[in-house]
Structure formats: C-alpha cells, structure tokens
Amino acid sequence: MVRISRDVSLNATSKEITVVVDSTWSPPNVTQPLKLGADVSIHSATKYLGGHSDVVLGVATVSLLSDTGLRLSPVLKSIQQNIGSVASPFDCWLTLRGIRSLRVRVRRAMKTAFKIAQFLDNHPNVQKTHYPGLESHSGHLVAKQQMKGGFGAMLSFEVENEAMAMAVAGAVQTFRRATSLGGTESLIEHRFSIEPEGRKVSHPALLRVSVGLEDSRDLIEDLDNALNIARVVCT
C-alpha cells in the first residue's frame, strides 16, 4: 500500500501522499508500520499499550526514515507546545506501566485468539470467521509478512442472523459485553446494534471479540455454550 501511494503521488500530483497507519489493533511488538514505509503510526494507547482499561491516551509517532516524517516531527512538537495537546502525567504513568507487560500480554492474547478462531471456524453454528491467522482469510499472506509472533487478538464471526447474534452476546458468561479492546478481560459486542442509524456498516449477524488473558479453555467453553443456547432459543 505504501508503494502504491507513492506511485500515485508521483504520477497524479506534485504533492507527496502522507501515509498514516492506525496500528492500535497491532501494537509495536507485532507490527511496526514505520519500518514498513509509513510516515506516521498512531495508537489509541487506551487499548493495548495501556492494557488495563484505565487510561485515555493517544500516540502519534513519525518516521525518521521519510522526508514527510521528518517534516511532520517539528509540526507535531509545535502543536504540543502551543496548543497543549499533551497527556497528563498520571495517564503517561499508567501507559508506561502497561507497556512494561505489553509483549507478554499480547503474546498470550494472540495465542488464545488463534485457538478461538480455529474453534469458531469449525463450529456448526458459525457461518464465517474473520481472523488473519486463518489461511482462509483474504489478508492472511499479508499478515504473515507484516506481523510478528502472531496475528493479533481481535477477531469477529458471523452466525445465521441478527437474532442469533444477539442471543449469543446475551448468553456468554466469561466474556463481557462491551465496546472496547486491548484490556486484560475478554469482550464481545454486536457491532450492528451500536452503530448509529445511517452509518451502519457491520453485518447484522456479526459479533466482534477482543481476546483477553483468561484461560483459552474457559473462553472456548463459554462461546460453545452461548452458541448452543442461541441455536435452541432461535429455533
């Protein structure tokens, strides 16, 4: 994608396109966008970097390997100094605390996510599983090239219809039903029902999962029970 954007900027305009990657779902120990050619890498540090669901913080890092990155560095510094777009000391401390355990947390969550994806991909009540670690995923080969140590801890899956999806979300016991990601707890959400009218983009039967640090067997058992309950309820 970086090469494509560079070619477009050279052929279609006199201005170079700035490549910005939101790598929140794939933290630095998994993917490093700046080394892959991006000009800016951004993170919601509230998620994996913080890791404990107790900080609100955003991070933007510019590349020292690109002309655009070097140009943006003093611009961002000026914004911080003149406008005051800086995090509080306590939020910074919380994020630093989370970064210390980032590698261990993410490695554990990715390992569990892969097991869950394999389980869901073979479950009779699941229509489709979306996870880049599965060979059937359209982005699997790209993920293998760009990600290290695993394929992230976010996944989604589709069941038969919206009613069944809502039933699954309501039947889980170990998973928590919430809209977030990257914490120590595993979360599940029905995206379609929380998206505003006129801006719904998710499939009505899709459920999104953020895998935390619980035992993989407990999480798989919880999903299996919820899927089976939902099938009975919706039949």
C-alpha positions as a LaTeX table, in Angstrom:
\begin{tabular}{lrrr}
\hline
Residue & $x$ (\AA) & $y$ (\AA) & $z$ (\AA) \\
\hline
Met1 & 0.00 & 0.00 & 0.00 \\
Val2 & 2.86 & 2.37 & 0.75 \\
Arg3 & 4.40 & 1.74 & $-2.68$ \\
Ile4 & 1.02 & 2.28 & $-4.34$ \\
Ser5 & 0.51 & 5.60 & $-2.56$ \\
Arg6 & 4.00 & 6.73 & $-3.54$ \\
Asp7 & 3.36 & 5.85 & $-7.18$ \\
Val8 & 0.04 & 7.70 & $-7.14$ \\
Ser9 & 1.62 & 10.80 & $-5.63$ \\
Leu10 & 4.35 & 10.82 & $-8.28$ \\
Asn11 & 2.04 & 10.19 & $-11.23$ \\
Ala12 & $-1.10$ & 12.12 & $-10.30$ \\
Thr13 & 0.00 & 15.05 & $-8.18$ \\
Ser14 & 3.01 & 17.15 & $-7.36$ \\
Lys15 & 2.44 & 16.63 & $-3.64$ \\
Glu16 & 3.58 & 13.52 & $-1.84$ \\
Ile17 & 0.88 & 11.49 & $-0.12$ \\
Thr18 & 1.32 & 11.11 & 3.62 \\
Val19 & 0.87 & 7.51 & 4.76 \\
Val20 & $-0.68$ & 7.27 & 8.22 \\
Val21 & $-1.33$ & 3.86 & 9.80 \\
Asp22 & $-3.60$ & 3.29 & 12.78 \\
Ser23 & $-1.83$ & 0.34 & 14.38 \\
Thr24 & $-3.91$ & 0.18 & 17.56 \\
Trp25 & $-5.03$ & $-3.39$ & 16.86 \\
Ser26 & $-1.48$ & $-4.48$ & 16.14 \\
Pro27 & 0.89 & $-2.95$ & 18.76 \\
Pro28 & 4.62 & $-2.36$ & 18.16 \\
Asn29 & 5.76 & $-5.80$ & 19.26 \\
Val30 & 3.57 & $-7.25$ & 16.48 \\
Thr31 & 3.67 & $-4.70$ & 13.65 \\
Gln32 & 5.96 & $-1.72$ & 13.09 \\
Pro33 & 4.40 & 0.43 & 10.33 \\
Leu34 & 7.27 & 2.94 & 10.23 \\
Lys35 & 9.71 & 0.20 & 9.27 \\
Leu36 & 7.26 & $-0.85$ & 6.55 \\
Gly37 & 7.36 & 2.61 & 4.99 \\
Ala38 & 4.60 & 4.56 & 6.74 \\
Asp39 & 5.17 & 8.22 & 7.60 \\
Val40 & 3.11 & 8.22 & 10.79 \\
Ser41 & 2.00 & 5.46 & 13.14 \\
Ile42 & $-0.84$ & 6.19 & 15.55 \\
His43 & $-2.21$ & 4.25 & 18.52 \\
Ser44 & $-5.08$ & 4.55 & 20.88 \\
Ala45 & $-2.86$ & 3.92 & 23.89 \\
Thr46 & $-6.07$ & 3.36 & 25.83 \\
Lys47 & $-6.10$ & $-0.11$ & 24.29 \\
Tyr48 & $-3.10$ & $-2.47$ & 24.14 \\
Leu49 & $-0.38$ & $-0.04$ & 25.20 \\
Gly50 & $-2.24$ & 0.82 & 28.41 \\
Gly51 & $-3.75$ & $-2.63$ & 28.60 \\
His52 & $-5.80$ & $-2.28$ & 31.79 \\
Ser53 & $-8.85$ & $-0.27$ & 30.68 \\
Asp54 & $-7.95$ & 2.66 & 32.92 \\
Val55 & $-6.28$ & 5.29 & 30.73 \\
Val56 & $-7.36$ & 7.66 & 27.94 \\
Leu57 & $-4.39$ & 8.47 & 25.71 \\
Gly58 & $-3.43$ & 8.74 & 22.05 \\
Val59 & 0.02 & 8.43 & 20.48 \\
Ala60 & 1.37 & 9.63 & 17.12 \\
Thr61 & 4.90 & 8.61 & 16.10 \\
Val62 & 6.58 & 9.98 & 12.97 \\
Ser63 & 9.16 & 8.23 & 10.84 \\
Leu64 & 12.76 & 9.38 & 10.77 \\
Leu65 & 13.22 & 7.42 & 7.55 \\
Ser66 & 10.95 & 9.51 & 5.31 \\
Asp67 & 11.03 & 13.15 & 4.24 \\
Thr68 & 7.37 & 13.53 & 5.22 \\
Gly69 & 8.01 & 12.11 & 8.68 \\
Leu70 & 10.91 & 14.45 & 9.25 \\
Arg71 & 8.79 & 17.39 & 8.12 \\
Leu72 & 5.91 & 16.47 & 10.42 \\
Ser73 & 8.05 & 15.99 & 13.53 \\
Pro74 & 8.52 & 19.71 & 14.34 \\
Val75 & 4.90 & 20.38 & 13.36 \\
Leu76 & 3.58 & 17.95 & 15.97 \\
Lys77 & 6.01 & 19.29 & 18.56 \\
Ser78 & 4.79 & 22.81 & 17.87 \\
Ile79 & 1.16 & 21.74 & 18.31 \\
Gln80 & 2.01 & 20.19 & 21.68 \\
Gln81 & 3.86 & 23.27 & 22.87 \\
Asn82 & 1.47 & 25.93 & 21.56 \\
Ile83 & $-1.92$ & 24.26 & 21.87 \\
Gly84 & $-1.26$ & 22.00 & 24.83 \\
Ser85 & $-2.20$ & 18.68 & 23.27 \\
Val86 & $-0.35$ & 16.62 & 25.85 \\
Ala87 & $-1.36$ & 13.81 & 28.17 \\
Ser88 & $-1.50$ & 14.17 & 31.93 \\
Pro89 & 1.45 & 12.81 & 33.95 \\
Phe90 & $-0.77$ & 10.17 & 35.55 \\
Asp91 & $-2.07$ & 8.90 & 32.18 \\
Cys92 & 1.52 & 8.72 & 30.96 \\
Trp93 & 2.50 & 6.73 & 34.05 \\
Leu94 & $-0.40$ & 4.31 & 33.56 \\
Thr95 & 0.58 & 3.80 & 29.93 \\
Leu96 & 4.23 & 3.24 & 30.86 \\
Arg97 & 3.10 & 0.65 & 33.37 \\
Gly98 & 1.11 & $-1.12$ & 30.66 \\
Ile99 & 3.96 & $-1.05$ & 28.13 \\
Arg100 & 6.17 & $-2.94$ & 30.58 \\
Ser101 & 3.95 & $-6.00$ & 30.24 \\
Leu102 & 2.88 & $-5.38$ & 26.62 \\
Arg103 & 4.87 & $-8.16$ & 25.00 \\
Val104 & 3.77 & $-10.83$ & 27.46 \\
Arg105 & 0.10 & $-9.75$ & 27.44 \\
Val106 & $-0.21$ & $-9.53$ & 23.68 \\
Arg107 & 1.62 & $-12.80$ & 23.08 \\
Arg108 & $-0.76$ & $-14.60$ & 25.46 \\
Ala109 & $-3.85$ & $-12.96$ & 23.95 \\
Met110 & $-2.76$ & $-13.75$ & 20.37 \\
Lys111 & $-2.15$ & $-17.39$ & 21.21 \\
Thr112 & $-5.63$ & $-17.66$ & 22.70 \\
Ala113 & $-7.22$ & $-15.74$ & 19.83 \\
Phe114 & $-5.78$ & $-18.19$ & 17.32 \\
Lys115 & $-7.25$ & $-21.14$ & 19.25 \\
Ile116 & $-10.64$ & $-19.42$ & 19.43 \\
Ala117 & $-10.57$ & $-18.63$ & 15.71 \\
Gln118 & $-9.85$ & $-22.26$ & 14.88 \\
Phe119 & $-12.67$ & $-23.38$ & 17.16 \\
Leu120 & $-15.17$ & $-20.95$ & 15.65 \\
Asp121 & $-14.09$ & $-21.77$ & 12.11 \\
Asn122 & $-15.16$ & $-25.38$ & 12.69 \\
His123 & $-18.30$ & $-24.74$ & 14.76 \\
Pro124 & $-21.59$ & $-25.81$ & 13.10 \\
Asn125 & $-23.42$ & $-22.70$ & 14.36 \\
Val126 & $-20.88$ & $-20.26$ & 12.91 \\
Gln127 & $-21.25$ & $-19.15$ & 9.32 \\
Lys128 & $-17.92$ & $-17.36$ & 8.89 \\
Thr129 & $-14.87$ & $-16.48$ & 11.00 \\
His130 & $-12.75$ & $-13.41$ & 10.31 \\
Tyr131 & $-9.18$ & $-13.69$ & 11.62 \\
Pro132 & $-5.95$ & $-13.07$ & 9.66 \\
Gly133 & $-4.31$ & $-16.08$ & 11.27 \\
Leu134 & $-6.63$ & $-18.40$ & 9.34 \\
Glu135 & $-5.40$ & $-19.44$ & 5.91 \\
Ser136 & $-8.90$ & $-18.82$ & 4.54 \\
His137 & $-8.67$ & $-15.12$ & 5.42 \\
Ser138 & $-8.11$ & $-12.83$ & 2.41 \\
Gly139 & $-5.31$ & $-10.96$ & 4.21 \\
His140 & $-3.50$ & $-14.00$ & 5.58 \\
Leu141 & $-0.42$ & $-13.77$ & 3.35 \\
Val142 & 0.00 & $-10.05$ & 4.01 \\
Ala143 & $-0.40$ & $-10.63$ & 7.75 \\
Lys144 & 2.30 & $-13.31$ & 7.67 \\
Gln145 & 4.69 & $-10.81$ & 6.10 \\
Gln146 & 3.93 & $-7.87$ & 8.36 \\
Met147 & 3.06 & $-9.33$ & 11.78 \\
Lys148 & 5.48 & $-10.96$ & 14.20 \\
Gly149 & 4.71 & $-13.64$ & 16.77 \\
Gly150 & 1.02 & $-13.94$ & 15.96 \\
Phe151 & $-1.94$ & $-12.38$ & 14.19 \\
Gly152 & $-3.41$ & $-10.09$ & 16.81 \\
Ala153 & $-6.06$ & $-10.70$ & 19.44 \\
Met154 & $-9.08$ & $-9.23$ & 17.61 \\
Leu155 & $-11.47$ & $-11.38$ & 15.63 \\
Ser156 & $-15.07$ & $-11.49$ & 14.52 \\
Phe157 & $-17.52$ & $-14.13$ & 13.42 \\
Glu158 & $-20.92$ & $-14.35$ & 11.80 \\
Val159 & $-23.81$ & $-16.55$ & 12.83 \\
Glu160 & $-27.07$ & $-17.26$ & 11.00 \\
Asn161 & $-28.90$ & $-13.98$ & 11.62 \\
Glu162 & $-29.13$ & $-10.93$ & 13.85 \\
Ala163 & $-31.41$ & $-12.58$ & 16.39 \\
Met164 & $-28.93$ & $-15.40$ & 16.92 \\
Ala165 & $-26.05$ & $-12.94$ & 17.22 \\
Met166 & $-27.89$ & $-11.03$ & 19.93 \\
Ala167 & $-28.68$ & $-14.32$ & 21.69 \\
Val168 & $-25.00$ & $-15.34$ & 21.68 \\
Ala169 & $-23.93$ & $-11.97$ & 23.09 \\
Gly170 & $-26.54$ & $-12.31$ & 25.82 \\
Ala171 & $-25.65$ & $-15.90$ & 26.71 \\
Val172 & $-21.91$ & $-15.59$ & 27.35 \\
Gln173 & $-20.74$ & $-15.70$ & 30.95 \\
Thr174 & $-16.95$ & $-15.34$ & 30.85 \\
Phe175 & $-16.87$ & $-12.78$ & 28.06 \\
Arg176 & $-18.08$ & $-9.29$ & 28.94 \\
Arg177 & $-20.38$ & $-7.47$ & 26.58 \\
Ala178 & $-18.67$ & $-4.13$ & 25.96 \\
Thr179 & $-17.27$ & $-1.87$ & 23.24 \\
Ser180 & $-13.52$ & $-1.75$ & 23.72 \\
Leu181 & $-10.40$ & $-3.83$ & 23.17 \\
Gly182 & $-6.90$ & $-4.48$ & 24.40 \\
Gly183 & $-7.62$ & $-5.00$ & 28.09 \\
Thr184 & $-6.97$ & $-8.00$ & 30.32 \\
Glu185 & $-10.63$ & $-9.07$ & 30.05 \\
Ser186 & $-12.23$ & $-10.67$ & 27.01 \\
Leu187 & $-15.04$ & $-8.68$ & 25.41 \\
Ile188 & $-17.77$ & $-9.37$ & 22.88 \\
Glu189 & $-20.07$ & $-6.95$ & 21.11 \\
His190 & $-22.77$ & $-6.88$ & 18.47 \\
Arg191 & $-21.49$ & $-4.07$ & 16.27 \\
Phe192 & $-24.62$ & $-3.54$ & 14.16 \\
Ser193 & $-26.82$ & $-2.66$ & 17.15 \\
Ile194 & $-24.47$ & 0.06 & 18.44 \\
Glu195 & $-23.77$ & 1.76 & 15.12 \\
Pro196 & $-25.82$ & 4.92 & 14.51 \\
Glu197 & $-28.67$ & 4.95 & 12.02 \\
Gly198 & $-27.50$ & 5.89 & 8.58 \\
Arg199 & $-23.95$ & 4.77 & 9.34 \\
Lys200 & $-24.37$ & 1.05 & 9.89 \\
Val201 & $-21.59$ & $-0.85$ & 8.12 \\
Ser202 & $-21.35$ & $-4.12$ & 10.04 \\
His203 & $-23.19$ & $-7.29$ & 9.10 \\
Pro204 & $-26.26$ & $-7.73$ & 11.36 \\
Ala205 & $-25.17$ & $-11.26$ & 12.26 \\
Leu206 & $-21.57$ & $-10.32$ & 13.13 \\
Leu207 & $-20.03$ & $-10.41$ & 16.61 \\
Arg208 & $-16.67$ & $-8.78$ & 17.41 \\
Val209 & $-14.37$ & $-10.30$ & 20.00 \\
Ser210 & $-11.42$ & $-8.81$ & 21.87 \\
Val211 & $-9.46$ & $-11.64$ & 23.47 \\
Gly212 & $-8.02$ & $-11.01$ & 26.93 \\
Leu213 & $-5.90$ & $-13.04$ & 29.31 \\
Glu214 & $-8.35$ & $-15.65$ & 30.59 \\
Asp215 & $-7.65$ & $-19.35$ & 30.02 \\
Ser216 & $-8.38$ & $-20.31$ & 26.42 \\
Arg217 & $-10.37$ & $-23.36$ & 27.50 \\
Asp218 & $-12.72$ & $-21.23$ & 29.58 \\
Leu219 & $-13.30$ & $-18.82$ & 26.71 \\
Ile220 & $-13.92$ & $-21.55$ & 24.15 \\
Glu221 & $-16.30$ & $-23.33$ & 26.50 \\
Asp222 & $-18.16$ & $-20.08$ & 27.10 \\
Leu223 & $-18.56$ & $-19.44$ & 23.36 \\
Asp224 & $-19.59$ & $-23.03$ & 22.70 \\
Asn225 & $-22.28$ & $-22.86$ & 25.40 \\
Ala226 & $-23.53$ & $-19.49$ & 24.14 \\
Leu227 & $-23.70$ & $-20.68$ & 20.53 \\
Asn228 & $-25.61$ & $-23.80$ & 21.51 \\
Ile229 & $-28.02$ & $-21.83$ & 23.71 \\
Ala230 & $-28.58$ & $-19.33$ & 20.92 \\
Arg231 & $-29.37$ & $-22.13$ & 18.49 \\
Val232 & $-32.03$ & $-23.53$ & 20.80 \\
Val233 & $-33.50$ & $-20.09$ & 21.55 \\
Cys234 & $-33.70$ & $-19.12$ & 17.88 \\
Thr235 & $-35.03$ & $-22.43$ & 16.60 \\
\hline
\end{tabular}
